[in-house]
Amino acid sequence: MDSTAFDVPGVSWTPISDKLIGVRRLTAGIWLGIPLVATAVPAVIFGGAVWIAPAVVALFLVWAFWLIPRQVRALGYAELDDDLLIRKGVMFRSLSVVPYGRMQFVDVQAGPLTRRAGIAQVQLHTASAGSDAAIPGLPESEAARLRDRLSEAGEARLAGL
């Protein structure tokens, strides 16, 4: 497998917190657990081929629980002198390069489950509407530090805005 398009020489990647695995597994368990129960009840009552539906949902749940740790461990970011690099993906890989001078503002977001786990997401907003620059699963203190660092770097390198 040739991954030269995603290898950046001399870059030290910062991983995100493994706590995101638990949050994503809990979310998947809720979103797939409800249909699992909803399809299992008729299967218990009627039996037969009705068991296909809960079996399919259970397979999706097992697949999600297997896939989530791989996805989370593939996430990472690197702070360079002029750019922020964000990588994600196992099968469908992505490498985003966000110049500090193009950042308009930086958000820190946390829902109830991520707050309980002590993690947050840093969302970068640029002039490009198609920009998908987000770093989920950061410890709250690291998210605040990164928000401040990126805001300062963006102001210092304001490029044509």
Beta strands, then each sheet from edge to edge (+ up, - down):
strand 1: 14-15
strand 2: 76-79
strand 3: 83-88
strand 4: 94-99
strand 5: 103-109
strand 6: 119-126
strand 7: 134-139
sheet 1: 1+ 2- 3+ 4-
sheet 2: 5+ 6- 7+
end
